[in-house]
Amino acid sequence: MSSQPTAEFGPVTVFFGEKTGKYPDGNQVIVAGGDMRVAFDTPPVANRIGPAFDEVDMVILGHVHEDHMAGLHRVPHAPVHVHEDDVAAARSWEGLSAHFGYDPAALEAFREKIEREFNYVPRPDAIPYRDGARWDLGGGVSVEAIHMPGHTRGHCVLLVQPGGIAFIGDIDLTGFGPYYGDATSDLGAFRRSIERLPSIPAKVWITSHHRGVYTDRDRMLADLQAYASKLDAREEKILGLLAQAPRRLADMVGVGLVYPVDYQSPMSGLIEARTVERHLDELLAAGRVACGGDGAWRISGH
């Protein structure tokens, strides 16, 4: 029997990771139907659960990232279902590399890290699903995939019925705010997914990371609004820098726009550059900034 802290909602059990699933850990969701038991994602905590996880009949990934694949090595017998836009990233290292889309040297260092720290193994047998896919687990229990891209191209919310229990994945409502720093991330799509989230017919919302479980809709909506406000805050920081002086993209990395100034990881600088670049693209399209022939960005009209 696992000693991990848990919460139960009808057919759903949540096994909380360290610090309520704060990255690099996550929260493990297991759904028990009349005919089969299914795991949503496989964060590091999956390795500390035991038979309740190891004996699941199937895995559904809401999206593909290293921290959501950390338990796949324990369930080679279980079919793994992945949204069609993320499935290549689950099937091979080459697919995951393209998913991230960073410098090969940084990716190779990252591969060593995730093999060591996240038990990373690809699943070449991963099965694609589409928006609206539905799995009948028996006993009246079902799972529906609702495509909510932005964090990754294939990111999905997984909705369990009965009970309206929504695993909202990495729309995680954390204080860090939305993450959209990979090649398959999309800032505009993330904004739209955040706007759509309240329309899901849910009564319980489970995040991959840190926040854990919401059963109070008003509190969830308040935290969702705070989460979305991080996008505007990043935008305003960029505009504030450009109001001081024109700057190249490289000059806007490592100054606290996304990560703390002293934060270090193999890809943090690359992630921050891409994140800032996506905001600059939005601001350019809105006519609020311009990029000169010298490669420097400036406030339009300055």
Secondary structure, 3 states (H helix, E strand, C coil): CCCCCEEEECCEEEECCHHHHCCCCCCEEEEECCCCEEEECECHHHHHCCHHHHCCCEEEECCCCHHHECCHHHCCCCCEEEECCCHHHHHCHHHHHHHHCCCHHHHHHHHHHHHHHCCCCCCCCCEEECCCCEEEEECCEEEEEEECCCCCCCCEEEEEECCCEEEEECCCCCCCCCCCCCCCCCHHHHHHHHHHHHHCCCCEEEECCCCCEECCHHHHHHHHHHHHHHHHHHHHHHHHHHHHCCECHHHHCCCCCCCCCCCCCCCHHHHHHHHHHHHHHHHHHCCCEEECCCCCEEECCC
